[in-house]
């Protein structure tokens, strides 16, 4: 089992690699989420746009949690 070192700074958390889950939508486009960050999801018309949007959402999620003093979960995989 791999042991993770707890990040110390906001930048450390932002640089963590969280697994992305992609859901193709029936009418086109994608919904994307980071399961390790509850409520962190986004959408995009193309795969590239969806991935870029979830990265922006990840940064916003982590920055908000950091500023509020909330726990930031580490990636599970």
N, CA, C and O atoms as a GROMACS GRO file, in nm:
protein
  308
    1UNK      N    1   0.085  -0.119   0.000
    1UNK     CA    2   0.000   0.000   0.000
    1UNK      C    3   0.089   0.124   0.000
    1UNK      O    4   0.182   0.135   0.080
    2UNK      N    5   0.059   0.216  -0.090
    2UNK     CA    6   0.137   0.338  -0.103
    2UNK      C    7   0.090   0.441   0.000
    2UNK      O    8  -0.030   0.466   0.013
    3UNK      N    9   0.184   0.499   0.071
    3UNK     CA   10   0.152   0.602   0.169
    3UNK      C   11   0.166   0.738   0.105
    3UNK      O   12   0.268   0.768   0.043
    4UNK      N   13   0.064   0.822   0.120
    4UNK     CA   14   0.070   0.956   0.066
    4UNK      C   15   0.112   1.053   0.176
    4UNK      O   16   0.067   1.042   0.290
    5UNK      N   17   0.196   1.147   0.139
    5UNK     CA   18   0.234   1.254   0.230
    5UNK      C   19   0.130   1.364   0.218
    5UNK      O   20   0.092   1.403   0.108
    6UNK      N   21   0.083   1.412   0.332
    6UNK     CA   22  -0.021   1.516   0.330
    6UNK      C   23   0.037   1.645   0.273
    6UNK      O   24   0.141   1.693   0.318
    7UNK      N   25  -0.031   1.701   0.174
    7UNK     CA   26   0.015   1.828   0.117
    7UNK      C   27   0.015   1.938   0.223
    7UNK      O   28  -0.064   1.935   0.317
    8UNK      N   29   0.106   2.034   0.207
    8UNK     CA   30   0.119   2.140   0.307
    8UNK      C   31   0.068   2.275   0.260
    8UNK      O   32   0.027   2.357   0.342
    9UNK      N   33   0.070   2.298   0.129
    9UNK     CA   34   0.030   2.429   0.078
    9UNK      C   35  -0.087   2.415  -0.018
    9UNK      O   36  -0.120   2.306  -0.064
   10UNK      N   37  -0.150   2.528  -0.048
   10UNK     CA   38  -0.259   2.530  -0.145
   10UNK      C   39  -0.209   2.479  -0.280
   10UNK      O   40  -0.278   2.400  -0.346
   11UNK      N   41  -0.092   2.521  -0.321
   11UNK     CA   42  -0.036   2.476  -0.449
   11UNK      C   43  -0.015   2.324  -0.450
   11UNK      O   44  -0.036   2.259  -0.552
   12UNK      N   45   0.027   2.268  -0.336
   12UNK     CA   46   0.044   2.122  -0.327
   12UNK      C   47  -0.088   2.051  -0.356
   12UNK      O   48  -0.090   1.953  -0.430
   13UNK      N   49  -0.196   2.101  -0.298
   13UNK     CA   50  -0.327   2.038  -0.321
   13UNK      C   51  -0.370   2.055  -0.466
   13UNK      O   52  -0.420   1.960  -0.526
   14UNK      N   53  -0.351   2.173  -0.522
   14UNK     CA   54  -0.392   2.198  -0.660
   14UNK      C   55  -0.315   2.108  -0.757
   14UNK      O   56  -0.369   2.068  -0.860
   15UNK      N   57  -0.191   2.075  -0.724
   15UNK     CA   58  -0.108   1.991  -0.812
   15UNK      C   59  -0.136   1.842  -0.800
   15UNK      O   60  -0.082   1.762  -0.877
   16UNK      N   61  -0.221   1.801  -0.704
   16UNK     CA   62  -0.256   1.660  -0.693
   16UNK      C   63  -0.333   1.616  -0.817
   16UNK      O   64  -0.411   1.693  -0.874
   17UNK      N   65  -0.312   1.492  -0.857
   17UNK     CA   66  -0.381   1.436  -0.974
   17UNK      C   67  -0.501   1.354  -0.928
   17UNK      O   68  -0.485   1.245  -0.875
   18UNK      N   69  -0.620   1.408  -0.950
   18UNK     CA   70  -0.744   1.339  -0.914
   18UNK      C   71  -0.798   1.266  -1.037
   18UNK      O   72  -0.797   1.322  -1.147
   19UNK      N   73  -0.847   1.142  -1.020
   19UNK     CA   74  -0.906   1.072  -1.134
   19UNK      C   75  -1.035   1.142  -1.181
   19UNK      O   76  -1.117   1.186  -1.101
   20UNK      N   77  -1.048   1.149  -1.312
   20UNK     CA   78  -1.164   1.213  -1.375
   20UNK      C   79  -1.259   1.106  -1.426
   20UNK      O   80  -1.216   1.008  -1.487
   21UNK      N   81  -1.388   1.124  -1.400
   21UNK     CA   82  -1.490   1.036  -1.456
   21UNK      C   83  -1.565   1.114  -1.563
   21UNK      O   84  -1.615   1.223  -1.538
   22UNK      N   85  -1.573   1.056  -1.682
   22UNK     CA   86  -1.641   1.120  -1.796
   22UNK      C   87  -1.771   1.047  -1.826
   22UNK      O   88  -1.776   0.925  -1.830
   23UNK      N   89  -1.876   1.124  -1.849
   23UNK     CA   90  -2.005   1.069  -1.888
   23UNK      C   91  -2.050   1.133  -2.018
   23UNK      O   92  -2.087   1.250  -2.019
   24UNK      N   93  -2.048   1.058  -2.130
   24UNK     CA   94  -2.100   1.113  -2.255
   24UNK      C   95  -2.250   1.138  -2.241
   24UNK      O   96  -2.323   1.055  -2.186
   25UNK      N   97  -2.296   1.252  -2.290
   25UNK     CA   98  -2.438   1.287  -2.284
   25UNK      C   99  -2.507   1.243  -2.414
   25UNK      O  100  -2.448   1.249  -2.521
   26UNK      N  101  -2.631   1.200  -2.403
   26UNK     CA  102  -2.707   1.150  -2.518
   26UNK      C  103  -2.721   1.255  -2.627
   26UNK      O  104  -2.721   1.222  -2.746
   27UNK      N  105  -2.734   1.382  -2.589
   27UNK     CA  106  -2.752   1.489  -2.687
   27UNK      C  107  -2.620   1.556  -2.726
   27UNK      O  108  -2.619   1.661  -2.789
   28UNK      N  109  -2.508   1.493  -2.688
   28UNK     CA  110  -2.377   1.547  -2.721
   28UNK      C  111  -2.310   1.610  -2.601
   28UNK      O  112  -2.376   1.650  -2.505
   29UNK      N  113  -2.180   1.617  -2.606
   29UNK     CA  114  -2.105   1.675  -2.496
   29UNK      C  115  -2.079   1.574  -2.386
   29UNK      O  116  -2.114   1.456  -2.397
   30UNK      N  117  -2.017   1.623  -2.281
   30UNK     CA  118  -1.976   1.537  -2.170
   30UNK      C  119  -2.002   1.606  -2.037
   30UNK      O  120  -1.991   1.728  -2.026
   31UNK      N  121  -2.036   1.526  -1.938
   31UNK     CA  122  -2.035   1.569  -1.799
   31UNK      C  123  -1.914   1.502  -1.737
   31UNK      O  124  -1.888   1.384  -1.761
   32UNK      N  125  -1.840   1.577  -1.658
   32UNK     CA  126  -1.719   1.524  -1.595
   32UNK      C  127  -1.724   1.553  -1.445
   32UNK      O  128  -1.780   1.653  -1.401
   33UNK      N  129  -1.664   1.462  -1.368
   33UNK     CA  130  -1.663   1.482  -1.223
   33UNK      C  131  -1.536   1.427  -1.162
   33UNK      O  132  -1.469   1.341  -1.218
   34UNK      N  133  -1.505   1.480  -1.045
   34UNK     CA  134  -1.396   1.428  -0.963
   34UNK      C  135  -1.463   1.368  -0.839
   34UNK      O  136  -1.504   1.441  -0.748
   35UNK      N  137  -1.474   1.237  -0.836
   35UNK     CA  138  -1.547   1.170  -0.728
   35UNK      C  139  -1.486   1.197  -0.591
   35UNK      O  140  -1.556   1.196  -0.490
   36UNK      N  141  -1.354   1.220  -0.587
   36UNK     CA  142  -1.287   1.243  -0.459
   36UNK      C  143  -1.317   1.381  -0.400
   36UNK      O  144  -1.294   1.404  -0.281
   37UNK      N  145  -1.369   1.472  -0.482
   37UNK     CA  146  -1.405   1.607  -0.436
   37UNK      C  147  -1.556   1.622  -0.451
   37UNK      O  148  -1.603   1.656  -0.559
   38UNK      N  149  -1.632   1.596  -0.345
   38UNK     CA  150  -1.779   1.595  -0.353
   38UNK      C  151  -1.835   1.723  -0.416
   38UNK      O  152  -1.805   1.834  -0.374
   39UNK      N  153  -1.919   1.702  -0.518
   39UNK     CA  154  -1.984   1.813  -0.585
   39UNK      C  155  -1.900   1.880  -0.692
   39UNK      O  156  -1.945   1.976  -0.754
   40UNK      N  157  -1.779   1.832  -0.715
   40UNK     CA  158  -1.691   1.892  -0.816
   40UNK      C  159  -1.722   1.829  -0.950
   40UNK      O  160  -1.679   1.718  -0.980
   41UNK      N  161  -1.799   1.902  -1.032
   41UNK     CA  162  -1.834   1.852  -1.164
   41UNK      C  163  -1.844   1.967  -1.261
   41UNK      O  164  -1.855   2.083  -1.222
   42UNK      N  165  -1.839   1.933  -1.388
   42UNK     CA  166  -1.846   2.033  -1.494
   42UNK      C  167  -1.897   1.965  -1.620
   42UNK      O  168  -1.931   1.846  -1.619
   43UNK      N  169  -1.902   2.041  -1.729
   43UNK     CA  170  -1.948   1.990  -1.858
   43UNK      C  171  -1.864   2.050  -1.968
   43UNK      O  172  -1.792   2.148  -1.947
   44UNK      N  173  -1.872   1.993  -2.086
   44UNK     CA  174  -1.808   2.048  -2.204
   44UNK      C  175  -1.867   1.989  -2.329
   44UNK      O  176  -1.916   1.876  -2.329
   45UNK      N  177  -1.862   2.066  -2.437
   45UNK     CA  178  -1.915   2.018  -2.565
   45UNK      C  179  -1.824   1.913  -2.628
   45UNK      O  180  -1.870   1.823  -2.698
   46UNK      N  181  -1.693   1.925  -2.602
   46UNK     CA  182  -1.596   1.829  -2.654
   46UNK      C  183  -1.522   1.767  -2.536
   46UNK      O  184  -1.527   1.819  -2.424
   47UNK      N  185  -1.454   1.657  -2.561
   47UNK     CA  186  -1.375   1.593  -2.457
   47UNK      C  187  -1.270   1.690  -2.403
   47UNK      O  188  -1.252   1.699  -2.282
   48UNK      N  189  -1.202   1.761  -2.491
   48UNK     CA  190  -1.098   1.855  -2.450
   48UNK      C  191  -1.155   1.966  -2.363
   48UNK      O  192  -1.096   2.003  -2.261
   49UNK      N  193  -1.270   2.020  -2.404
   49UNK     CA  194  -1.333   2.127  -2.327
   49UNK      C  195  -1.377   2.076  -2.190
   49UNK      O  196  -1.360   2.146  -2.090
   50UNK      N  197  -1.433   1.957  -2.186
   50UNK     CA  198  -1.479   1.900  -2.059
   50UNK      C  199  -1.362   1.881  -1.963
   50UNK      O  200  -1.373   1.913  -1.844
   51UNK      N  201  -1.249   1.831  -2.012
   51UNK     CA  202  -1.132   1.809  -1.926
   51UNK      C  203  -1.077   1.944  -1.878
   51UNK      O  204  -1.041   1.958  -1.761
   52UNK      N  205  -1.070   2.043  -1.967
   52UNK     CA  206  -1.024   2.176  -1.926
   52UNK      C  207  -1.117   2.236  -1.821
   52UNK      O  208  -1.071   2.295  -1.724
   53UNK      N  209  -1.247   2.220  -1.840
   53UNK     CA  210  -1.344   2.276  -1.746
   53UNK      C  211  -1.336   2.209  -1.609
   53UNK      O  212  -1.351   2.276  -1.507
   54UNK      N  213  -1.314   2.077  -1.605
   54UNK     CA  214  -1.306   2.010  -1.475
   54UNK      C  215  -1.178   2.051  -1.403
   54UNK      O  216  -1.176   2.054  -1.280
   55UNK      N  217  -1.073   2.082  -1.476
   55UNK     CA  218  -0.950   2.129  -1.411
   55UNK      C  219  -0.974   2.266  -1.345
   55UNK      O  220  -0.927   2.291  -1.234
   56UNK      N  221  -1.048   2.353  -1.414
   56UNK     CA  222  -1.083   2.482  -1.356
   56UNK      C  223  -1.172   2.463  -1.233
   56UNK      O  224  -1.154   2.530  -1.131
   57UNK      N  225  -1.268   2.372  -1.243
   57UNK     CA  226  -1.357   2.345  -1.130
   57UNK      C  227  -1.279   2.288  -1.011
   57UNK      O  228  -1.308   2.322  -0.896
   58UNK      N  229  -1.180   2.202  -1.038
   58UNK     CA  230  -1.096   2.145  -0.932
   58UNK      C  231  -1.024   2.256  -0.857
   58UNK      O  232  -1.024   2.257  -0.734
   59UNK      N  233  -0.963   2.347  -0.930
   59UNK     CA  234  -0.890   2.457  -0.866
   59UNK      C  235  -0.985   2.540  -0.780
   59UNK      O  236  -0.953   2.574  -0.666
   60UNK      N  237  -1.102   2.574  -0.834
   60UNK     CA  238  -1.199   2.654  -0.758
   60UNK      C  239  -1.246   2.579  -0.633
   60UNK      O  240  -1.259   2.638  -0.526
   61UNK      N  241  -1.271   2.449  -0.647
   61UNK     CA  242  -1.317   2.367  -0.534
   61UNK      C  243  -1.211   2.368  -0.424
   61UNK      O  244  -1.241   2.392  -0.307
   62UNK      N  245  -1.087   2.341  -0.462
   62UNK     CA  246  -0.978   2.332  -0.364
   62UNK      C  247  -0.952   2.468  -0.300
   62UNK      O  248  -0.932   2.477  -0.178
   63UNK      N  249  -0.950   2.574  -0.380
   63UNK     CA  250  -0.927   2.709  -0.325
   63UNK      C  251  -1.035   2.746  -0.224
   63UNK      O  252  -1.006   2.801  -0.118
   64UNK      N  253  -1.160   2.715  -0.256
   64UNK     CA  254  -1.270   2.745  -0.165
   64UNK      C  255  -1.259   2.666  -0.035
   64UNK      O  256  -1.274   2.722   0.073
   65UNK      N  257  -1.231   2.536  -0.046
   65UNK     CA  258  -1.215   2.453   0.074
   65UNK      C  259  -1.098   2.503   0.159
   65UNK      O  260  -1.109   2.509   0.281
   66UNK      N  261  -0.988   2.539   0.094
   66UNK     CA  262  -0.869   2.589   0.165
   66UNK      C  263  -0.903   2.716   0.243
   66UNK      O  264  -0.871   2.729   0.361
   67UNK      N  265  -0.970   2.811   0.174
   67UNK     CA  266  -1.005   2.938   0.237
   67UNK      C  267  -1.103   2.921   0.352
   67UNK      O  268  -1.100   2.998   0.448
   68UNK      N  269  -1.190   2.820   0.344
   68UNK     CA  270  -1.289   2.796   0.450
   68UNK      C  271  -1.235   2.707   0.561
   68UNK      O  272  -1.302   2.686   0.662
   69UNK      N  273  -1.115   2.654   0.542
   69UNK     CA  274  -1.058   2.564   0.643
   69UNK      C  275  -1.118   2.425   0.640
   69UNK      O  276  -1.106   2.350   0.737
   70UNK      N  277  -1.183   2.389   0.529
   70UNK     CA  278  -1.244   2.257   0.517
   70UNK      C  279  -1.138   2.153   0.480
   70UNK      O  280  -1.033   2.186   0.424
   71UNK      N  281  -1.167   2.028   0.512
   71UNK     CA  282  -1.077   1.920   0.475
   71UNK      C  283  -1.079   1.901   0.324
   71UNK      O  284  -1.185   1.905   0.261
   72UNK      N  285  -0.961   1.880   0.266
   72UNK     CA  286  -0.949   1.854   0.123
   72UNK      C  287  -0.908   1.707   0.109
   72UNK      O  288  -0.796   1.670   0.147
   73UNK      N  289  -0.997   1.624   0.056
   73UNK     CA  290  -0.964   1.481   0.042
   73UNK      C  291  -0.848   1.460  -0.054
   73UNK      O  292  -0.832   1.534  -0.151
   74UNK      N  293  -0.767   1.358  -0.025
   74UNK     CA  294  -0.660   1.319  -0.114
   74UNK      C  295  -0.718   1.226  -0.221
   74UNK      O  296  -0.818   1.159  -0.198
   75UNK      N  297  -0.655   1.221  -0.338
   75UNK     CA  298  -0.703   1.128  -0.442
   75UNK      C  299  -0.696   0.984  -0.391
   75UNK      O  300  -0.600   0.947  -0.323
   76UNK      N  301  -0.796   0.904  -0.424
   76UNK     CA  302  -0.802   0.766  -0.376
   76UNK      C  303  -0.725   0.669  -0.463
   76UNK      O  304  -0.691   0.559  -0.418
   77UNK      N  305  -0.696   0.708  -0.588
   77UNK     CA  306  -0.623   0.617  -0.676
   77UNK      C  307  -0.501   0.683  -0.733
   77UNK      O  308  -0.427   0.622  -0.810
   0.00000   0.00000   0.00000
